[in-house]
Amino acid sequence: MKPYKGRDVEGYLASLDKGKLPIVLDLRKMIREAIPDSKETIKWGTLIFEREKILGAIMVHKDHVNLQLWRGSELKDKDGLLEGTSEGMRHVTFTKTSDIKKGPIKTLLKEAGRLK
């Protein structure tokens, strides 16, 4: 996928591969429900959700979509969904909407939203 050059969320969504769009839309809805005061922006060609600081991103790749959580290493992740080994960021990978375990993902998002 070519990086999106614009700044508007709707333009970004319109640029997405139609096979990945349902995943992105489901994740956006869950983020809005779990962290209602977060805002969406486009940075580095991807969809970012933030408050005072960046909380995470929805990164669309050629064959999957990642939900990235900037401080994911600090989350409990009792369901073992988070991947990654960096000092802070962790991600969950989705190839189709049925991969989204809504309860556990919403729990991670709520916990990420509570981090100060």
C-alpha positions, 0 to 999 in steps of 0.5 A: 500500500502506498503511504497516504499523503493527505491529512484528512481522515475521510480521504485516508479511508477512501484511499484504503484497499476495500478488503482492509477497510472493514477491519479499519472501520471496526477498530475505529468504532471500538476505539471511539467506544473505549476511549471516547475523548480520543481524536483521530488524525493522520500522521506519517500516512496512517490513522492515529488516535490521541489525546494529549499524546499519541495512544496508538494507530491503525496501520494498514499493511499489504496483507494485514492491519495492525492495531498499534498501542504506543505504551502496549508493554505497560498493558496487562494483556491477560488474553495474550493478544499483543505482539512485539518486543520494543521497549514500549509499543505493542500491536495486534495483527488482523487479516479479517474482521473475524480476527477481532476479539471485541471484548479483549481488544476493547479491554486493551483499548480502555486500559491504554486510555487510562494510562497517564 
